[in-house]
Amino acid sequence: MHRNFLKSLAAAILFAAALFVGAAGQALAHAQLISADPADGTVLETAPERLILTFSEPARPLVARLIHPGGRTDVLKDIGQKGSVITLTLPGGLESGTYFLSWRIASSDGHPIGGGLLFSVGAPSAVAPAAVVQPDPAVRIGLWVARFALLAGLIFGVGGTAFFALIGRSDPAPGARAVRGALLAGLLAAPVFVGFQGLDALGAPFFELVTAEVWKTGLFGTSYGRSTLLAAMAICIACAAGQAGYRSRLGIPLAVAATLLVGVAVASAGHASTAPPRYLTASAVFLHAITAVLWIGALVPLGAILVRGRPDLPIVLRRFSRVIPAVVAVLALSGLLLAAVQVQTIPALWNTDYGRVLVAKLALIAALLLLAALNRFFLTAPAAVGDARATRRLARSVGAEIVVATAVIAVLGLWRFTPPPRAIATNPALFEVQQVRAEKDGVSAVLSIHPPIAGPVRVEIADLFLDGEPFAPVSVIIDLDKPSYGIGPFTREASKASDGTYRADGFILPLDGFWIVRVTVLVSDFRSVTLMDVFDVRKAL
């Protein structure tokens, strides 16, 4: 009967995947600006009434801000959308000078994308309006923490519930309190995640979390709002399964429904689920999420059973060891498929932030698989026949698995800030690095810009030498300036990375062309040297 039920569960998972993929429309990810009217950098004789942005795919407008020559900012309210074309109605009575428009949209995968452009009325201003907005670190930290808590609640809470209903089948259930705590943590994290998603979508600072516009955007502005609602629903259904009784006729289908809904929630937003061909990637995300819940979510209640040494331990271990190899196999195959689609090339594993996060995840998964293999082939059999020493070792090993699995969940949250190589491969310049070598007064360094295209960039300082010898400066300040347009300087203090280079993020270059880079190296409290050169920045495609 147990095998028949597992066959029915597998059929239900495949059927749900087919329904989900059939309902999903075709979509690409990460819309790109194709054209703007007026174009970036245009000098107009008269003020335009509207500004038209055309993107590579349909995009949802989130917010648009117009910065006047004097620094005053207007939030544009009259925004029209028709497919991939967004029309912004500008305020009347624009005076002469240079204006900066910053915009943020939501791509089909739910991630917000920002950009900007300059235009002048009459003649350019002597000093262009400030165009760089430094991301609020509190928003990114809050977004990561809320996402971590929500994922942990789904995996450990819903997964633990599925274990109790399908494998453990005991009442009272060992570890039920920990599973209920995970469900509660995930449920509390869901609205917090919505709020921080709204802040991130609008590019708003942390203190605007109390505004209604932020919550409205977080809930309805991107596909992450819908995904979070589905996740919260899955948690509520799992809670209902626990209340009904894990072994009851109602508890078992509720636990199955909660597990399937986690797959739908995860696959309804994000980079991977919108990658073409979507029928394949969406189903892979769906299966990857479900199998992760069934495997990792089982660890907490399994560890509790091992620690308490319940009489039904041999039965539970045999059930778990029979089912879990197939679950892990589907998890691994779907993960490898998604990795191949997202990364595309081997060098992208170390050339992109997304690839480096993937390498970290794979290293942790490898450790998890090694522990699982140790448990499966060396500890499960003796523990099932009552070997107390093997049972204690198995309990410690499962505890180690829980720690590693938690680290995996933490790493997963970093992908929220790293677009995959697939999404940016249409613009090869994003993989390029432009380097120049500068030298003055005995100080030399290699200056590089990543990537050398208009938009967000990072500047790095490497091979920093004083009189031919490496040294540690007191500080390194980086300026980017485009004096021909009166833009800048944009200034950031570089921080030292683990590889010895000095890096400064947060630059957003609104225009292509030549940008002057100045690096002020404070050699000592009494001496500073400024290195200067030029970066040739390309236009974003």
C-alpha positions in Angstrom: 0.0 0.0 0.0 2.9 2.4 0.8 4.5 1.8 -2.6 1.2 2.4 -4.3 0.8 5.7 -2.5 4.3 6.8 -3.5 3.5 6.0 -7.1 0.3 8.1 -6.8 2.4 10.9 -5.3 4.9 10.8 -8.1 2.0 10.8 -10.6 0.5 13.8 -8.8 3.8 15.7 -9.0 4.2 15.1 -12.7 0.6 16.0 -13.4 0.9 19.3 -11.4 4.1 20.1 -13.3 2.3 19.6 -16.6 -0.6 21.8 -15.5 1.8 24.5 -14.3 3.9 24.5 -17.5 0.8 24.4 -19.7 -0.5 27.5 -18.0 2.8 29.4 -18.2 3.2 31.7 -21.2 6.3 32.2 -23.2 8.5 34.9 -21.6 12.1 36.1 -21.7 13.9 37.6 -18.8 15.6 40.9 -18.1 14.1 43.4 -20.5 16.6 45.7 -22.1 16.1 49.2 -23.3 16.2 49.3 -27.1 15.5 52.9 -27.8 14.4 56.2 -26.2 12.7 59.2 -27.7 14.3 61.7 -27.2 17.6 59.7 -27.3 20.1 59.7 -24.5 22.3 62.9 -24.6 20.0 64.8 -27.0 19.9 68.6 -26.9 16.4 69.9 -27.7 15.3 73.3 -28.8 12.0 73.0 -26.9 10.9 70.9 -23.9 9.3 67.6 -24.9 5.8 66.7 -23.6 6.6 63.0 -23.2 9.4 60.5 -23.2 9.0 57.1 -24.9 11.1 54.1 -23.8 11.0 50.9 -25.9 12.2 47.6 -24.4 13.1 44.2 -25.7 10.0 42.6 -24.1 6.9 43.7 -22.3 7.9 45.3 -19.0 5.9 46.7 -16.1 6.8 50.3 -15.1 7.6 50.7 -11.4 8.8 54.3 -10.9 10.3 57.1 -13.0 12.0 60.2 -11.5 13.0 63.4 -13.4 15.8 65.3 -11.8 15.9 69.0 -12.8 19.0 71.1 -13.5 18.8 72.6 -10.0 18.5 69.2 -8.3 14.8 69.1 -7.7 13.2 65.7 -8.3 9.7 64.9 -9.7 8.2 61.5 -9.5 6.3 61.0 -12.8 2.8 59.8 -12.2 1.4 59.7 -15.7 2.9 56.5 -17.1 1.4 54.6 -20.0 2.3 51.1 -21.1 1.5 49.3 -24.3 3.4 46.0 -24.7 7.1 46.8 -24.7 6.6 50.6 -25.0 6.4 52.8 -22.0 5.3 56.5 -22.3 6.2 59.0 -19.6 4.4 62.3 -19.6 6.8 65.1 -18.5 5.7 68.1 -16.4 5.1 71.3 -18.3 7.2 74.4 -18.1 10.6 72.7 -18.1 13.3 75.4 -18.0 16.6 75.3 -20.0 19.3 73.0 -18.8 20.1 69.3 -18.5 17.7 66.8 -17.0 18.3 63.3 -15.8 15.5 60.6 -16.0 15.9 57.5 -13.9 13.5 54.7 -14.4 12.8 51.2 -12.9 10.8 48.4 -14.5 10.0 44.8 -13.6 11.1 42.1 -16.1 9.0 39.0 -16.6 11.0 37.1 -14.1 10.1 39.6 -11.4 13.5 41.3 -10.9 13.5 45.1 -11.0 15.8 46.7 -13.6 16.9 50.4 -13.5 18.4 52.8 -15.9 18.7 56.4 -16.8 19.3 58.9 -19.6 20.1 62.6 -20.0 18.5 65.2 -22.2 18.9 69.0 -22.4 16.5 71.7 -23.2 18.0 74.8 -25.0 21.6 74.1 -23.9 23.4 71.7 -21.5 23.8 72.9 -17.9 27.2 73.9 -16.7 26.8 71.1 -14.1 24.5 68.2 -14.8 22.1 66.9 -12.1 23.3 64.1 -9.9 22.5 60.9 -11.6 24.0 58.3 -9.2 21.8 56.8 -6.4 23.7 54.6 -4.0 21.8 51.4 -3.2 20.7 51.3 0.4 22.6 48.4 2.0 19.9 48.0 4.6 17.4 47.2 1.9 19.6 44.5 0.4 20.4 43.0 3.8 16.7 43.0 4.7 15.7 41.4 1.4 18.3 38.7 1.8 17.3 38.0 5.4 13.5 37.9 4.6 14.1 35.6 1.6 16.3 33.3 3.7 13.6 33.0 6.5 10.9 32.4 3.9 12.8 29.7 2.1 13.8 28.0 5.3 10.2 28.0 6.4 9.1 26.4 3.2 11.9 23.8 3.1 12.0 22.8 6.7 8.4 23.5 7.6 6.5 22.2 4.6 9.2 19.5 4.0 8.9 18.3 7.6 5.2 18.2 7.3 5.5 16.0 4.2 7.9 13.7 6.1 5.4 13.2 8.9 2.6 12.5 6.5 4.4 10.3 4.0 7.3 8.6 5.8 7.3 9.2 9.6 3.6 8.5 10.1 3.8 8.7 13.8 1.6 10.5 16.4 2.9 12.3 18.3 5.5 13.3 15.7 9.1 13.8 17.0 10.4 17.2 15.9 6.9 18.6 15.3 7.6 21.6 17.4 10.7 22.5 15.3 8.7 22.0 12.1 5.9 24.3 13.4 8.5 26.9 14.4 9.8 26.8 10.8 6.3 27.2 9.4 5.7 30.2 11.7 9.1 31.8 10.8 8.2 31.4 7.1 4.8 32.9 7.5 6.1 35.9 9.4 8.8 36.4 6.8 6.4 36.5 3.9 5.0 40.0 4.5 8.5 41.3 5.4 9.8 40.0 2.1 7.0 41.7 0.2 7.9 45.0 1.9 11.6 44.8 1.1 10.7 43.6 -2.5 8.8 46.8 -2.8 11.7 48.9 -1.6 14.1 47.1 -4.0 11.7 47.5 -7.0 11.3 51.2 -6.5 14.9 51.8 -5.5 13.7 53.4 -2.3 15.6 53.7 0.9 14.8 51.7 4.0 12.8 54.5 5.8 10.2 54.4 3.1 9.1 50.9 4.2 6.2 52.5 6.0 4.7 54.0 2.8 1.7 52.4 1.1 3.3 52.7 -2.4 6.2 50.4 -1.3 3.8 47.6 -0.1 1.6 48.0 -3.2 4.6 47.6 -5.4 6.0 44.7 -3.5 2.7 42.8 -3.7 1.5 43.7 -7.2 4.5 45.3 -9.0 6.5 42.2 -9.8 5.8 38.5 -10.0 7.5 38.0 -6.6 4.4 39.3 -5.0 2.3 36.5 -6.5 5.1 34.0 -5.7 5.1 35.1 -2.0 1.3 34.8 -1.7 1.5 31.2 -3.0 4.4 30.4 -0.6 2.3 31.8 2.3 -0.6 29.7 1.2 1.6 26.6 1.1 2.7 27.3 4.7 -1.0 27.7 5.8 -2.0 24.4 4.2 1.0 22.7 5.9 -0.2 24.1 9.2 -3.7 22.8 8.5 -2.2 19.3 7.8 -0.6 19.4 11.2 -3.9 20.4 12.9 -5.8 17.7 11.1 -3.3 15.1 12.0 -0.4 13.9 9.9 -1.8 10.4 9.6 -5.4 11.4 9.0 -7.3 11.2 5.7 -7.3 15.0 5.5 -3.7 15.5 6.8 -2.0 13.5 4.1 -3.6 15.2 1.0 -3.0 18.6 2.6 0.7 17.8 3.1 0.9 16.7 -0.5 -0.9 19.9 -1.7 1.4 22.1 0.4 4.4 20.4 -1.2 3.1 20.8 -4.7 2.2 24.5 -4.0 5.8 25.2 -3.0 6.9 24.1 -6.4 4.4 26.3 -8.1 5.4 29.3 -5.9 9.1 28.9 -6.6 8.6 28.4 -10.3 6.3 31.4 -10.7 9.1 34.0 -10.4 12.9 34.2 -10.7 15.6 33.9 -13.3 15.5 30.2 -14.1 11.7 29.8 -14.5 11.5 32.4 -17.3 14.5 31.1 -19.3 13.6 29.7 -22.7 12.5 27.1 -23.5 10.1 27.9 -20.6 8.2 24.6 -20.8 11.4 22.9 -19.8 12.9 25.3 -17.3 9.7 26.0 -15.5 9.1 22.2 -15.0 12.7 21.8 -13.9 12.4 24.6 -11.3 9.1 23.0 -10.1 10.6 19.5 -9.7 13.8 21.0 -8.2 11.9 22.8 -5.5 9.7 19.9 -4.6 12.6 17.4 -4.3 14.6 19.9 -2.2 11.6 20.2 0.1 11.2 16.4 0.4 14.9 15.7 1.0 16.2 18.6 3.1 12.8 19.1 4.9 13.0 15.5 6.1 16.3 16.0 8.0 14.9 17.8 11.1 12.2 15.2 11.9 14.6 12.4 11.0 17.2 13.7 13.3 14.6 14.0 16.1 13.6 10.4 15.7 17.3 9.3 15.8 17.9 11.3 19.0 14.9 10.0 20.8 15.4 6.4 19.6 11.8 5.6 19.0 10.7 2.0 18.5 9.6 2.7 14.9 13.1 3.9 14.0 13.9 0.8 11.8 10.7 1.2 9.8 11.3 4.9 9.2 14.9 4.4 8.2 13.9 1.7 5.7 11.2 3.9 4.2 13.4 6.9 4.0 16.4 5.0 2.4 14.0 3.5 -0.2 12.5 6.8 -1.3 15.3 9.3 -1.0 17.6 8.1 -3.8 15.0 8.8 -6.4 14.3 12.2 -4.9 17.9 13.1 -4.9 18.3 11.9 -8.5 15.5 14.2 -9.7 16.9 17.0 -7.6 20.4 16.6 -9.2 19.2 16.2 -12.8 16.9 19.2 -12.6 19.6 21.3 -11.0 22.2 20.3 -13.6 19.7 21.2 -16.4 19.0 24.6 -14.8 22.7 25.3 -14.3 23.5 24.5 -18.0 20.7 26.8 -19.2 21.7 29.7 -16.9 25.5 29.6 -17.1 25.9 28.4 -20.7 29.7 28.5 -20.7 32.3 27.1 -18.3 34.2 30.4 -17.9 31.0 32.1 -16.7 31.4 30.0 -13.5 34.3 32.3 -12.4 33.8 35.3 -14.6 30.4 36.2 -13.2 28.9 36.7 -9.8 26.1 34.3 -10.6 28.7 31.6 -11.6 30.6 32.2 -8.4 27.4 31.8 -6.3 26.7 28.6 -8.2 30.1 27.2 -7.5 29.6 27.9 -3.8 26.2 26.2 -3.9 27.6 23.2 -5.7 30.5 22.8 -3.2 27.9 22.8 -0.3 25.7 20.3 -2.2 28.7 18.1 -2.8 29.3 18.0 1.0 25.7 17.3 1.6 25.8 14.4 -0.9 28.9 13.0 0.8 27.2 13.0 4.1 24.1 11.4 2.6 26.1 8.7 1.0 27.9 8.0 4.3 24.6 7.7 6.0 23.0 5.6 3.3 25.8 3.0 2.8 27.5 2.8 6.2 25.2 3.9 9.0 21.6 3.3 8.1 21.7 -0.5 8.1 23.4 -1.0 11.5 21.2 1.8 13.0 18.1 0.0 11.7 19.0 -3.2 13.5 19.5 -1.4 16.8 23.3 -0.6 16.8 23.4 2.3 19.4 26.8 3.5 18.3 25.7 3.7 14.6 22.5 5.4 15.7 24.4 8.2 17.5 26.8 8.6 14.6 23.9 8.8 12.2 22.2 11.4 14.4 25.3 13.6 14.4 25.7 13.2 10.6 22.1 14.2 10.0 22.8 17.2 12.3 25.7 18.1 10.1 23.5 17.8 7.0 21.0 20.3 8.5 23.8 22.8 9.1 25.1 22.4 5.5 21.6 22.6 4.1 21.0 25.8 6.0 24.1 27.2 4.4 22.8 26.2 1.0 19.6 28.1 1.6 21.6 31.2 2.7 23.7 31.0 -0.5 20.5 30.7 -2.6 19.4 34.2 -1.5 22.5 35.8 -3.1 21.1 34.9 -6.6 18.5 37.6 -6.1 21.2 40.2 -6.8 23.1 38.4 -9.6 21.6 38.2 -13.1 22.6 34.9 -14.8 25.0 34.8 -17.7 22.1 33.7 -19.9 20.3 36.9 -19.2 23.2 39.2 -20.1 24.8 37.1 -22.9 23.1 39.2 -25.5 25.6 41.9 -24.7 29.1 40.4 -24.7 30.6 43.6 -23.4 29.1 42.6 -20.0 31.8 39.9 -19.8 34.6 42.2 -20.8 37.1 44.2 -18.7 38.8 47.3 -19.9 42.2 48.0 -18.3 44.6 51.0 -18.4 47.9 51.4 -16.6 48.6 54.7 -14.8 51.7 56.0 -13.1 52.8 59.2 -11.3 55.4 60.1 -8.7 56.5 56.6 -8.2 53.0 55.2 -7.7 51.7 52.8 -10.4 48.5 50.7 -10.8 46.3 48.9 -13.2 42.8 50.5 -13.4 39.9 48.5 -14.8 36.2 49.0 -15.3 33.7 46.1 -15.2 31.9 46.1 -17.6 32.9 48.9 -20.0 29.4 49.8 -21.0 26.9 52.5 -19.8 25.0 51.6 -16.7 26.1 50.0 -13.4 29.9 49.6 -13.3 32.6 48.6 -10.9 36.1 50.1 -10.9 39.1 48.0 -9.6 42.7 48.9 -8.8 45.2 46.2 -9.0 49.0 45.9 -9.0 49.4 48.9 -6.8 53.1 49.7 -6.4 55.2 52.4 -4.8 58.7 52.8 -6.2 58.4 49.3 -7.7 57.3 47.6 -4.5 53.7 46.6 -3.4 52.4 48.7 -0.5 49.2 49.2 1.5 47.8 52.7 1.1 45.9 54.6 3.8 43.0 55.0 1.4 42.0 54.8 -2.2 39.4 57.2 -3.6 38.0 56.8 -7.2 36.3 59.5 -9.2 34.6 59.1 -12.6 33.9 62.3 -14.6 32.6 63.3 -18.0 33.3 67.1 -18.1 32.2 67.5 -21.8 28.6 66.9 -20.6 29.1 68.5 -17.2 28.5 65.1 -15.5 30.3 64.2 -12.3 32.5 63.7 -10.7 31.0 60.5 -9.1 33.1 59.6 -6.1 33.5 56.3 -4.2 36.0 55.1 -1.7 37.5 51.7 -2.7 37.6 48.8 -0.3 40.3 46.1 -0.3 39.1 42.7 -1.5 40.4 39.3 -0.5 42.6 39.1 -3.6 44.4 42.3 -2.7 42.7 44.5 -5.3 40.8 47.7 -4.4 37.2 47.8 -5.6 34.4 50.5 -5.7 30.9 49.6 -6.7 27.8 51.8 -7.0 28.8 53.8 -10.1 26.0 54.2 -12.7 27.2 55.8 -15.9 24.2 57.3 -17.8 26.2 57.9 -21.1 28.7 56.1 -23.3 31.9 57.7 -24.5 35.1 58.8 -22.7 35.0 58.9 -18.9 38.0 60.3 -17.0 39.0 58.2 -14.1 41.0 59.7 -11.2 42.4 57.5 -8.4 43.6 59.4 -5.4 46.0 57.2 -3.4 46.8 58.3 0.1 50.3 57.0 0.5 50.6 58.3 4.0 49.0 61.0 6.2 51.3 63.6 4.6 51.4 62.4 0.9 48.8 61.6 -1.7 49.1 60.8 -5.4 46.4 61.1 -8.0 46.5 58.7 -11.0 44.5 59.7 -14.0 43.5 58.0 -17.3 40.4 57.5 -19.6 37.9 54.7 -19.9 36.1 54.3 -23.3 32.6 53.2 -22.3 30.3 51.6 -24.8 26.6 52.2 -25.3 24.4 49.6 -23.7 22.6 47.3 -26.2 
